[in-house]
């Protein structure tokens, strides 16, 4: 158990430092570690835990505590959550000071423009992982993901309505 807790702390601590755009940006790597490398969850369980975390009120980081719980119970949930929040929080605090100090620097604008496609790519890779549990593409999940993306990008609907509609369509198509 102690080894799993150390692994949770290490893996989620590292992921927190590269999660530009939040936890959804590292979903694909998280899935690879939790499912493929460590076997703490099956592909279907990973998708289910991610869905529960997204449906629950609160920040996206809740998925980390569910994955930690799946791997090592309550202690795993706490370790994974602290490991995901503490390093990223400390880094954000330090970068915020630098960001403010260099607010008039031309490099700041360049960095902001360079990070935008990185964040989009990381989040899209997470979407691909969630739409292909077990590595096998399922047209129904791709349809739901694509329709949700289109509705979010091209309408002014509240994202909660889009999420609810995707859940209903998912229950119909996948149930």
Backbone as ProteinMPNN parsed JSONL, in Angstrom:
{"seq_chain_A": "XXXXXXXXXXXXXXXXXXXXXXXXXXXXXXXXXXXXXXXXXXXXXXXXXXXXXXXXXXXXXXXXXXXXXXXXXXXXXXXXXXXXXXXXXXXXXXXXXXXXXXXXXXXXXXXXXXXXXXXXXXXXXXXXXXXXXXXXXXXXXXXXXXXXXXXXXXXXXXXXXXXXXXXXXXXXXXX", "coords_chain_A": {"N_chain_A": [[0.821, -1.195, 0.0], [1.938, 1.262, 0.771], [3.763, 1.65, -1.265], [2.099, 2.06, -3.477], [0.872, 4.446, -2.695], [3.091, 6.169, -2.705], [3.692, 6.046, -5.43], [1.33, 7.166, -6.498], [1.566, 9.778, -5.453], [3.92, 10.613, -6.732], [3.362, 10.308, -9.556], [0.962, 11.851, -9.939], [1.829, 14.259, -8.933], [3.824, 14.995, -10.789], [2.227, 15.123, -13.121], [0.609, 17.271, -12.414], [2.292, 19.416, -12.719], [2.573, 19.744, -15.43], [0.129, 20.266, -16.438], [-1.113, 22.272, -18.218], [-3.896, 24.176, -18.729], [-5.449, 22.805, -17.031], [-6.631, 19.783, -15.377], [-8.04, 18.267, -17.415], [-6.295, 18.559, -19.543], [-4.263, 16.746, -19.217], [-5.428, 14.315, -19.355], [-5.138, 12.181, -21.174], [-2.545, 11.186, -20.656], [-2.866, 10.585, -17.976], [-4.769, 8.535, -18.162], [-3.243, 6.646, -19.548], [-1.256, 6.041, -17.631], [-2.801, 5.185, -15.356], [-4.486, 3.167, -16.376], [-3.171, 1.636, -18.507], [-0.404, 1.34, -17.724], [-0.238, 0.97, -14.847], [-2.58, -0.438, -14.18], [-4.624, 0.178, -12.392], [-7.227, 0.74, -12.906], [-9.819, -0.196, -15.204], [-10.279, 0.49, -18.75], [-13.004, 1.218, -19.132], [-13.801, 1.785, -16.488], [-12.173, 3.984, -15.986], [-13.241, 5.924, -17.73], [-15.805, 6.098, -16.643], [-15.26, 7.037, -14.014], [-14.12, 9.48, -14.67], [-16.339, 10.719, -15.846], [-18.099, 10.86, -13.645], [-16.67, 12.601, -11.997], [-16.692, 14.914, -13.571], [-19.392, 15.476, -13.678], [-20.016, 16.037, -11.067], [-20.353, 18.771, -8.769], [-17.835, 21.261, -8.582], [-14.221, 21.529, -8.912], [-12.29, 20.39, -11.82], [-10.3, 18.733, -10.947], [-11.244, 16.791, -9.303], [-11.404, 14.256, -10.413], [-8.952, 13.122, -10.022], [-8.866, 12.457, -7.305], [-10.802, 10.445, -7.294], [-9.571, 8.522, -8.904], [-7.311, 7.988, -7.359], [-8.605, 6.932, -5.114], [-9.656, 4.605, -6.265], [-7.3, 3.23, -6.721], [-6.065, 3.011, -4.158], [-7.86, 3.304, -2.02], [-9.247, 5.471, 0.562], [-6.932, 6.763, 1.56], [-5.388, 6.799, -0.76], [-6.965, 8.497, -2.337], [-6.703, 10.939, -0.972], [-3.901, 11.355, -1.06], [-3.437, 11.466, -3.856], [-4.974, 13.712, -4.521], [-3.759, 15.806, -3.016], [-1.196, 15.656, -4.102], [-1.747, 16.448, -6.685], [-2.613, 19.043, -6.404], [-0.823, 20.577, -4.766], [1.947, 20.848, -5.941], [1.281, 22.115, -8.419], [-0.102, 24.345, -7.5], [1.911, 25.702, -6.06], [3.723, 26.224, -8.137], [2.088, 27.835, -9.783], [1.707, 30.039, -8.116], [4.325, 31.047, -7.987], [4.839, 31.566, -10.737], [2.856, 33.454, -11.241], [3.806, 35.693, -9.912], [6.119, 36.226, -11.447], [4.873, 36.636, -13.907], [3.41, 38.959, -13.485], [5.489, 40.694, -12.965], [6.775, 40.85, -15.429], [4.9, 42.044, -17.108], [4.847, 43.917, -19.173], [6.566, 42.976, -21.045], [7.605, 41.901, -24.281], [7.981, 39.195, -24.595], [6.155, 37.979, -22.953], [3.683, 38.135, -24.282], [4.291, 36.57, -26.498], [4.744, 34.078, -25.31], [2.184, 33.574, -24.274], [0.703, 33.322, -26.666], [1.948, 31.076, -27.712], [1.334, 29.083, -25.862], [-1.411, 28.68, -26.113], [-2.207, 26.943, -28.424], [-0.982, 24.636, -27.489], [-2.38, 24.006, -25.135], [-4.954, 23.547, -26.217], [-4.404, 21.315, -27.86], [-3.588, 19.425, -25.915], [-5.964, 19.14, -24.429], [-7.688, 18.185, -26.422], [-6.445, 15.721, -26.942], [-7.043, 14.385, -24.604], [-9.805, 14.188, -24.915], [-9.921, 12.425, -27.072], [-8.945, 10.096, -25.889], [-10.981, 9.606, -24.02], [-13.097, 9.113, -25.728], [-12.414, 6.768, -26.881], [-12.394, 4.258, -25.239], [-10.341, 1.696, -24.06], [-8.92, 1.715, -26.367], [-10.244, 1.147, -28.698], [-12.005, 2.554, -31.29], [-15.275, 3.911, -31.027], [-18.075, 4.6, -32.733], [-20.342, 5.749, -31.65], [-19.539, 7.063, -29.301], [-17.748, 8.87, -30.408], [-19.522, 10.33, -31.961], [-21.129, 11.53, -29.97], [-19.167, 13.059, -28.63], [-18.3, 14.738, -30.745], [-20.709, 16.074, -31.453], [-21.223, 17.384, -29.071], [-18.99, 19.079, -28.922], [-19.421, 20.686, -31.206], [-21.893, 21.87, -30.524], [-21.119, 23.297, -28.281], [-19.202, 25.074, -29.312], [-20.521, 26.495, -31.371], [-22.989, 27.448, -30.549], [-24.921, 29.371, -28.229], [-25.622, 28.062, -26.016], [-25.952, 27.134, -22.604], [-23.295, 25.401, -21.127], [-24.035, 23.378, -19.327], [-26.539, 22.512, -20.201], [-25.797, 21.398, -22.609], [-24.131, 19.339, -21.702], [-26.042, 17.851, -20.27], [-27.748, 17.085, -22.379], [-25.939, 15.536, -23.864], [-25.568, 13.477, -22.062], [-28.15, 12.296, -22.064], [-28.338, 11.482, -24.755], [-26.171, 9.724, -24.748], [-27.1, 7.809, -22.892], [-29.175, 6.755, -24.374], [-27.895, 5.854, -26.786], [-25.735, 4.276, -25.845], [-26.774, 2.729, -23.855]], "CA_chain_A": [[0.0, 0.0, 0.0], [2.821, 2.43, 0.83], [4.355, 1.825, -2.599], [1.068, 2.659, -4.333], [0.713, 5.843, -2.276], [4.245, 6.907, -3.23], [3.508, 6.15, -6.882], [0.272, 8.157, -6.723], [2.133, 11.102, -5.18], [4.899, 10.923, -7.771], [2.73, 10.465, -10.869], [0.039, 12.98, -9.989], [2.627, 15.472, -8.733], [4.429, 15.332, -12.094], [1.156, 15.546, -14.033], [0.109, 18.594, -12.033], [3.227, 20.439, -13.182], [2.478, 19.915, -16.885], [-1.29, 20.317, -16.794], [-1.552, 23.556, -18.747], [-5.289, 24.04, -19.11], [-6.139, 22.021, -16.019], [-6.55, 18.324, -15.405], [-8.401, 17.674, -18.713], [-5.171, 18.621, -20.478], [-3.393, 15.587, -19.037], [-6.276, 13.126, -19.253], [-4.599, 11.057, -21.944], [-1.408, 10.619, -19.92], [-3.423, 10.007, -16.761], [-5.379, 7.27, -18.557], [-2.147, 5.732, -19.873], [-0.64, 5.596, -16.379], [-3.739, 4.497, -14.472], [-5.054, 1.974, -17.01], [-2.226, 0.819, -19.267], [0.842, 1.053, -17.029], [-0.418, 0.48, -13.477], [-3.72, -1.341, -14.065], [-5.454, 0.525, -11.245], [-8.611, 0.803, -13.382], [-10.022, -0.627, -16.587], [-10.653, 1.637, -19.586], [-14.392, 1.616, -18.85], [-13.831, 2.413, -15.164], [-11.555, 5.307, -16.101], [-14.229, 6.821, -18.348], [-16.876, 6.298, -15.668], [-14.767, 7.908, -12.941], [-13.98, 10.819, -15.245], [-17.687, 11.258, -16.012], [-18.618, 11.2, -12.317], [-15.949, 13.797, -11.536], [-17.131, 16.066, -14.356], [-20.792, 15.747, -13.353], [-20.081, 16.543, -9.694], [-19.965, 20.18, -8.646], [-16.474, 21.473, -8.108], [-13.175, 21.624, -9.937], [-11.961, 19.212, -12.631], [-9.296, 17.91, -10.269], [-11.91, 15.726, -8.54], [-11.132, 12.955, -11.025], [-7.712, 12.606, -9.434], [-9.183, 11.797, -6.039], [-11.502, 9.191, -7.599], [-8.577, 7.557, -9.386], [-6.527, 7.604, -6.184], [-9.468, 6.052, -4.318], [-9.72, 3.32, -6.968], [-6.003, 2.565, -6.575], [-5.619, 2.751, -2.78], [-8.843, 3.693, -1.009], [-9.301, 6.864, 1.038], [-5.564, 7.298, 1.614], [-5.007, 7.068, -2.146], [-7.697, 9.688, -2.781], [-6.088, 12.124, -0.35], [-2.542, 11.518, -1.587], [-3.53, 11.896, -5.252], [-5.493, 15.08, -4.559], [-2.715, 16.728, -2.531], [-0.102, 15.641, -5.079], [-2.175, 17.183, -7.877], [-2.855, 20.459, -6.107], [0.292, 21.279, -4.133], [2.984, 21.325, -6.866], [0.721, 23.059, -9.387], [-0.394, 25.58, -6.772], [3.173, 26.394, -5.775], [4.234, 26.727, -9.417], [1.218, 28.939, -10.215], [2.007, 31.184, -7.267], [5.625, 31.573, -8.414], [4.705, 32.1, -12.097], [2.024, 34.659, -11.179], [4.697, 36.798, -9.564], [6.914, 36.538, -12.64], [3.955, 37.12, -14.943], [3.109, 40.358, -13.169], [6.742, 41.446, -13.067], [7.097, 41.025, -16.842], [3.637, 42.294, -17.809], [5.065, 44.739, -20.365], [7.57, 42.335, -21.884], [7.071, 41.267, -25.501], [8.053, 37.745, -24.439], [4.93, 37.51, -22.304], [2.673, 37.947, -25.336], [4.73, 35.427, -27.315], [4.498, 32.865, -24.525], [0.736, 33.359, -24.236], [0.275, 32.817, -27.974], [2.508, 29.731, -27.903], [0.677, 28.139, -24.973], [-2.808, 28.433, -26.513], [-2.388, 25.695, -29.165], [-0.551, 23.528, -26.644], [-3.507, 23.67, -24.262], [-6.01, 22.964, -27.052], [-3.96, 19.981, -28.246], [-3.623, 18.54, -24.749], [-7.356, 18.86, -24.092], [-8.222, 17.313, -27.479], [-5.923, 14.367, -26.763], [-7.852, 13.796, -23.535], [-11.094, 13.841, -25.506], [-9.729, 11.219, -27.893], [-8.833, 8.97, -24.963], [-12.29, 9.326, -23.435], [-13.998, 8.607, -26.775], [-11.934, 5.455, -27.343], [-11.962, 3.446, -24.097], [-9.741, 0.429, -24.469], [-8.202, 1.902, -27.622], [-11.08, 0.809, -29.837], [-12.949, 3.639, -31.589], [-16.699, 3.601, -30.988], [-18.697, 5.708, -33.453], [-21.336, 6.401, -30.798], [-18.839, 7.996, -28.414], [-17.227, 9.938, -31.258], [-20.666, 11.16, -32.323], [-21.491, 12.333, -28.794], [-18.098, 14.034, -28.415], [-18.341, 15.722, -31.831], [-21.922, 16.893, -31.332], [-21.032, 18.242, -27.898], [-18.024, 20.122, -29.299], [-20.092, 21.604, -32.143], [-22.892, 22.636, -29.773], [-20.42, 24.225, -27.387], [-18.496, 26.096, -30.086], [-21.323, 27.269, -32.318], [-24.246, 27.938, -29.987], [-24.753, 30.109, -26.975], [-26.243, 27.256, -24.974], [-25.211, 26.918, -21.372], [-22.628, 24.091, -21.197], [-24.743, 22.368, -18.543], [-27.571, 21.948, -21.073], [-25.087, 20.551, -23.585], [-23.723, 18.152, -20.952], [-27.247, 17.067, -20.014], [-28.18, 16.481, -23.652], [-24.987, 14.481, -24.186], [-25.893, 12.351, -21.171], [-29.365, 11.642, -22.559], [-27.982, 10.79, -25.994], [-25.327, 8.611, -24.348], [-27.94, 6.769, -22.304], [-29.935, 6.131, -25.478], [-27.018, 5.14, -27.725], [-24.831, 3.336, -25.185], [-27.511, 1.94, -22.858]], "C_chain_A": [[0.866, 1.26, 0.0], [3.44, 2.71, -0.531], [3.353, 2.488, -3.534], [0.871, 4.125, -3.977], [1.873, 6.703, -2.775], [4.131, 7.089, -4.74], [2.438, 7.173, -7.226], [0.82, 9.572, -6.538], [3.083, 11.524, -6.295], [4.206, 11.226, -9.103], [1.825, 11.694, -10.93], [0.748, 14.303, -9.694], [3.267, 15.933, -10.032], [3.356, 15.842, -13.052], [0.648, 16.942, -13.698], [1.012, 19.709, -12.562], [3.16, 20.679, -14.694], [1.039, 20.058, -17.352], [-1.736, 21.721, -17.19], [-2.98, 23.385, -19.239], [-6.068, 23.189, -18.125], [-5.993, 20.524, -16.236], [-6.997, 17.729, -16.741], [-7.254, 17.676, -19.728], [-4.237, 17.422, -20.348], [-4.187, 14.289, -18.915], [-5.684, 11.936, -19.999], [-3.419, 10.403, -21.221], [-1.88, 9.96, -18.622], [-4.03, 8.629, -17.059], [-4.296, 6.229, -18.856], [-1.528, 5.173, -18.597], [-1.573, 4.707, -15.558], [-4.226, 3.174, -15.066], [-3.967, 1.083, -17.607], [-0.988, 0.407, -18.471], [0.607, 0.381, -15.677], [-1.584, -0.487, -13.305], [-4.605, -1.068, -12.866], [-6.932, 0.61, -11.615], [-8.658, 0.26, -14.807], [-10.342, 0.604, -17.431], [-12.075, 2.135, -19.303], [-14.501, 2.299, -17.488], [-13.239, 3.816, -15.213], [-12.559, 6.308, -16.66], [-15.36, 7.112, -17.365], [-16.454, 7.228, -14.539], [-14.595, 9.338, -13.439], [-15.351, 11.471, -15.378], [-18.285, 11.67, -14.67], [-17.968, 12.485, -11.815], [-16.413, 15.041, -12.285], [-18.568, 16.454, -14.012], [-20.94, 16.341, -11.949], [-19.725, 18.022, -9.664], [-18.546, 20.289, -8.103], [-15.482, 21.458, -9.249], [-12.925, 20.297, -10.662], [-11.019, 18.252, -11.924], [-9.933, 16.779, -9.45], [-11.636, 14.34, -9.113], [-9.893, 12.316, -10.411], [-8.004, 11.884, -8.123], [-9.936, 10.484, -6.274], [-10.531, 8.114, -8.092], [-7.684, 7.079, -8.245], [-7.307, 6.67, -5.282], [-9.538, 4.66, -4.941], [-8.424, 2.532, -6.756], [-5.7, 2.165, -5.142], [-6.587, 3.256, -1.716], [-8.767, 5.163, -0.63], [-7.91, 7.491, 1.083], [-5.081, 7.646, 0.208], [-5.691, 8.312, -2.686], [-7.047, 10.954, -2.239], [-4.692, 12.399, -0.913], [-2.59, 12.05, -3.016], [-4.003, 13.341, -5.344], [-4.446, 16.096, -4.11], [-1.573, 16.804, -3.542], [-0.472, 16.405, -6.34], [-2.306, 18.677, -7.622], [-1.621, 21.206, -5.612], [1.377, 21.731, -5.114], [2.468, 22.356, -7.861], [0.404, 24.394, -8.724], [0.857, 26.39, -6.485], [3.762, 26.99, -7.059], [3.411, 27.918, -9.901], [1.498, 30.204, -9.401], [3.313, 31.848, -7.705], [5.516, 32.23, -9.794], [3.866, 33.383, -12.098], [2.87, 35.884, -10.817], [5.565, 37.212, -10.738], [6.055, 37.175, -13.726], [3.642, 38.6, -14.734], [4.365, 41.224, -13.339], [7.103, 41.758, -14.516], [5.867, 41.34, -17.688], [3.811, 43.124, -19.081], [6.076, 44.142, -21.334], [6.942, 41.741, -23.142], [7.103, 39.743, -25.426], [6.79, 37.183, -23.801], [3.84, 37.247, -23.344], [3.025, 36.747, -26.215], [4.445, 34.114, -26.584], [3.003, 32.551, -24.469], [0.231, 32.789, -25.557], [0.781, 31.4, -28.213], [1.794, 28.699, -27.044], [-0.738, 27.787, -25.416], [-2.965, 27.152, -27.338], [-1.942, 24.459, -28.376], [-1.702, 23.06, -25.753], [-4.626, 23.003, -25.055], [-5.636, 21.535, -27.45], [-4.013, 18.992, -27.094], [-5.06, 18.165, -24.384], [-7.993, 17.958, -25.149], [-7.711, 15.88, -27.334], [-6.664, 13.652, -25.638], [-9.22, 13.378, -24.043], [-11.012, 12.579, -26.346], [-9.659, 9.986, -26.989], [-10.202, 8.6, -24.397], [-13.271, 8.757, -24.458], [-13.565, 7.255, -27.318], [-11.475, 4.613, -26.15], [-11.449, 2.094, -24.577], [-9.01, 0.519, -25.79], [-9.002, 1.575, -28.867], [-12.063, 1.94, -30.101], [-14.399, 3.133, -31.596], [-17.424, 4.798, -31.597], [-19.704, 6.451, -32.585], [-20.682, 7.422, -29.877], [-18.252, 9.163, -29.205], [-18.356, 10.884, -31.672], [-21.051, 12.087, -31.175], [-20.449, 13.421, -28.553], [-18.13, 15.13, -29.48], [-19.542, 16.644, -31.733], [-21.809, 17.856, -30.152], [-20.073, 19.384, -28.218], [-18.675, 21.156, -30.216], [-21.092, 22.486, -31.393], [-22.233, 23.67, -28.863], [-19.785, 25.381, -28.162], [-19.424, 27.026, -30.87], [-22.69, 27.688, -31.807], [-23.931, 28.707, -28.711], [-25.417, 29.365, -25.821], [-25.336, 27.165, -23.756], [-24.569, 25.528, -21.449], [-23.327, 23.001, -20.382], [-25.863, 21.724, -19.351], [-26.937, 21.006, -22.096], [-24.663, 19.246, -22.915], [-24.917, 17.245, -20.676], [-27.751, 16.359, -21.259], [-27.238, 15.337, -24.062], [-25.226, 13.261, -23.315], [-27.12, 11.586, -21.622], [-29.073, 10.859, -23.834], [-27.115, 9.577, -25.677], [-26.125, 7.477, -23.725], [-28.72, 6.025, -23.384], [-29.047, 5.277, -26.367], [-26.182, 4.037, -27.068], [-25.529, 2.395, -24.225], [-28.062, 0.731, -23.396]], "O_chain_A": [[0.554, 2.223, -0.7], [3.622, 3.867, -0.909], [3.717, 3.38, -4.301], [0.72, 4.962, -4.867], [1.666, 7.833, -3.217], [4.437, 8.159, -5.266], [2.616, 7.966, -8.151], [0.572, 10.455, -7.359], [3.046, 12.669, -6.748], [4.437, 12.275, -9.704], [1.913, 12.486, -11.869], [0.309, 15.355, -10.16], [3.256, 17.123, -10.344], [3.542, 16.861, -13.716], [0.295, 17.709, -14.594], [0.545, 20.818, -12.822], [3.637, 21.704, -15.181], [0.767, 19.979, -18.55], [-2.632, 22.291, -16.567], [-3.243, 22.529, -20.084], [-7.236, 22.882, -18.365], [-5.318, 20.072, -17.16], [-6.388, 16.756, -17.185], [-7.252, 16.878, -20.665], [-3.494, 17.118, -21.281], [-3.672, 13.284, -18.425], [-5.727, 10.809, -19.506], [-3.321, 9.176, -21.19], [-1.366, 8.916, -18.22], [-3.83, 7.678, -16.304], [-4.42, 5.068, -18.463], [-1.3, 3.968, -18.492], [-1.191, 3.621, -15.121], [-4.364, 2.182, -14.352], [-3.857, -0.091, -17.251], [-0.568, -0.749, -18.536], [1.191, -0.665, -15.395], [-1.577, -1.286, -12.369], [-5.27, -1.977, -12.367], [-7.795, 0.558, -10.739], [-7.653, 0.261, -15.518], [-10.647, 1.661, -16.879], [-12.311, 3.342, -19.244], [-15.219, 3.289, -17.351], [-13.741, 4.73, -14.56], [-12.709, 7.409, -16.128], [-15.82, 8.25, -17.267], [-17.214, 8.114, -14.149], [-14.889, 10.293, -12.72], [-15.51, 12.649, -15.057], [-18.914, 12.724, -14.573], [-18.646, 13.356, -11.27], [-16.514, 16.115, -11.692], [-18.919, 17.634, -14.051], [-21.895, 17.071, -11.683], [-18.89, 18.477, -10.446], [-18.125, 19.493, -7.264], [-15.864, 21.382, -10.417], [-13.299, 19.229, -10.179], [-10.955, 17.075, -12.276], [-9.224, 15.902, -8.957], [-11.636, 13.354, -8.375], [-9.811, 11.093, -10.3], [-7.447, 10.818, -7.863], [-9.735, 9.516, -5.54], [-10.659, 6.942, -7.738], [-7.341, 5.899, -8.175], [-6.746, 5.719, -4.74], [-9.486, 3.654, -4.232], [-8.452, 1.308, -6.626], [-5.138, 1.094, -4.912], [-6.161, 3.601, -0.614], [-8.285, 5.993, -1.4], [-7.74, 8.642, 0.68], [-4.435, 8.675, 0.01], [-5.077, 9.097, -3.409], [-6.864, 11.928, -2.97], [-4.349, 13.544, -1.206], [-1.862, 12.983, -3.353], [-3.491, 14.111, -6.156], [-4.268, 17.13, -4.753], [-1.045, 17.884, -3.809], [0.407, 16.957, -7.002], [-2.127, 19.484, -8.535], [-1.397, 22.352, -6.001], [1.709, 22.917, -5.123], [3.135, 23.358, -8.121], [0.616, 25.452, -9.316], [0.87, 27.611, -6.644], [4.241, 28.125, -7.061], [3.972, 28.904, -10.378], [1.52, 31.308, -9.947], [3.392, 33.074, -7.784], [6.038, 33.325, -10.001], [4.14, 34.299, -12.873], [2.667, 36.972, -11.356], [5.734, 38.402, -11.003], [6.467, 38.134, -14.379], [3.614, 39.385, -15.682], [4.284, 42.36, -13.808], [7.673, 42.811, -14.801], [5.797, 40.948, -18.852], [2.981, 43.031, -19.985], [6.4, 44.762, -22.347], [5.867, 41.145, -23.078], [6.335, 39.073, -26.116], [6.4, 36.048, -24.075], [3.153, 36.229, -23.274], [2.14, 35.996, -26.627], [3.959, 33.156, -27.185], [2.604, 31.394, -24.6], [-0.586, 31.869, -25.562], [0.098, 30.604, -28.857], [1.66, 27.547, -27.457], [-1.216, 26.692, -25.118], [-3.8, 26.321, -26.979], [-2.469, 23.365, -28.579], [-1.96, 21.862, -25.636], [-5.185, 22.001, -24.612], [-6.477, 20.638, -27.38], [-4.434, 17.849, -27.272], [-5.342, 17.009, -24.068], [-8.761, 17.058, -24.807], [-8.455, 14.93, -27.575], [-6.887, 12.444, -25.712], [-9.739, 12.333, -23.65], [-11.929, 11.758, -26.333], [-10.251, 8.952, -27.299], [-10.542, 7.421, -24.305], [-14.175, 8.004, -24.098], [-14.272, 6.658, -28.129], [-10.293, 4.284, -26.053], [-12.077, 1.441, -25.41], [-8.525, -0.494, -26.294], [-8.494, 1.71, -29.981], [-12.876, 2.26, -29.234], [-14.69, 2.056, -32.115], [-17.389, 5.894, -31.037], [-19.904, 7.653, -32.761], [-21.205, 8.521, -29.691], [-18.255, 10.302, -28.738], [-18.164, 12.099, -31.726], [-21.271, 13.281, -31.378], [-20.8, 14.573, -28.3], [-18.002, 16.312, -29.161], [-19.416, 17.856, -31.909], [-22.249, 19.003, -30.231], [-20.315, 20.527, -27.831], [-18.499, 22.36, -30.024], [-21.136, 23.698, -31.6], [-22.738, 24.781, -28.701], [-19.827, 26.529, -27.718], [-19.137, 28.214, -31.011], [-23.483, 28.238, -32.572], [-22.811, 28.68, -28.202], [-25.734, 29.953, -24.787], [-24.111, 27.126, -23.874], [-25.249, 24.566, -21.806], [-23.221, 21.82, -20.716], [-26.118, 20.528, -19.212], [-27.486, 19.948, -22.404], [-24.817, 18.171, -23.494], [-24.827, 16.026, -20.825], [-28.132, 15.189, -21.213], [-27.688, 14.3, -24.548], [-25.1, 12.13, -23.783], [-27.137, 10.356, -21.572], [-29.504, 9.715, -23.981], [-27.301, 8.514, -26.269], [-25.856, 6.307, -24.0], [-28.899, 4.809, -23.308], [-29.376, 4.131, -26.674], [-25.951, 2.987, -27.669], [-24.961, 1.38, -23.821], [-28.706, -0.029, -22.673]]}, "name": "protein", "num_of_chains": 1, "seq": "XXXXXXXXXXXXXXXXXXXXXXXXXXXXXXXXXXXXXXXXXXXXXXXXXXXXXXXXXXXXXXXXXXXXXXXXXXXXXXXXXXXXXXXXXXXXXXXXXXXXXXXXXXXXXXXXXXXXXXXXXXXXXXXXXXXXXXXXXXXXXXXXXXXXXXXXXXXXXXXXXXXXXXXXXXXXXXX"}
